[in-house]
Amino acid sequence: MAKKLEIFIQSIYVDAWNPIVEGPFIPIKEVNGELVPIEWDDMKDDGERKVPHDQKAKSILTSSLSSD
């Protein structure tokens, strides 16, 4: 069943599978020895590219679920 779900989601958007399996990408940085989230304005290119994959994965999952 999991493989069918993976194929279905990847057929819609191939980069959406990793956030589903690994969890959302949360950009963090170390400040005074403490890990804190990076604000959108401070995010580097790498983080900006990963965040839309999380959003697309959430959209696919919620759209695919039926209220029936």
C-alpha positions in Angstrom: 0.0 0.0 0.0 2.8 2.4 0.9 4.5 2.0 -2.5 1.2 2.7 -4.3 0.8 5.9 -2.2 4.4 6.9 -3.0 3.8 6.4 -6.8 0.6 8.3 -6.7 2.1 11.3 -4.9 5.2 11.3 -7.1 3.0 11.2 -10.2 1.5 14.5 -9.0 4.8 16.1 -7.8 7.9 14.1 -7.5 9.6 16.2 -4.8 6.7 15.9 -2.4 7.5 12.4 -1.2 10.6 13.2 0.9 8.8 15.7 3.1 6.1 13.2 3.7 8.6 10.5 4.8 11.2 12.6 6.5 9.0 15.4 7.9 8.9 19.0 7.0 12.1 21.0 6.4 12.6 23.4 9.3 15.6 25.7 8.6 17.5 26.4 11.8 20.6 28.2 12.9 22.6 28.3 16.1 22.4 31.4 18.2 24.3 31.5 21.5 24.5 27.7 21.6 20.7 27.3 21.0 19.0 26.2 17.8 16.4 28.6 16.5 14.3 28.7 13.4 15.5 30.9 10.6 13.1 33.7 9.5 12.0 33.7 5.9 13.9 36.9 5.1 17.1 35.4 6.4 16.8 32.1 4.6 19.4 31.2 2.0 18.6 29.8 -1.4 18.7 26.1 -0.3 16.0 26.6 2.3 13.8 28.6 0.0 13.9 25.8 -2.5 12.9 23.1 0.1 10.0 24.9 1.7 7.7 24.8 -1.3 8.1 21.0 -1.4 6.6 20.7 2.1 3.7 22.9 1.1 3.0 20.9 -2.0 3.1 17.7 -0.1 0.6 19.0 2.5 -1.6 20.2 -0.3 -1.6 16.8 -2.1 -2.3 14.9 1.2 -5.1 17.1 2.3 -6.7 17.2 -1.2 -6.5 13.5 -1.5 -8.2 12.8 1.8 -12.0 12.4 1.5 -14.5 13.5 4.1 -16.6 10.5 3.4 
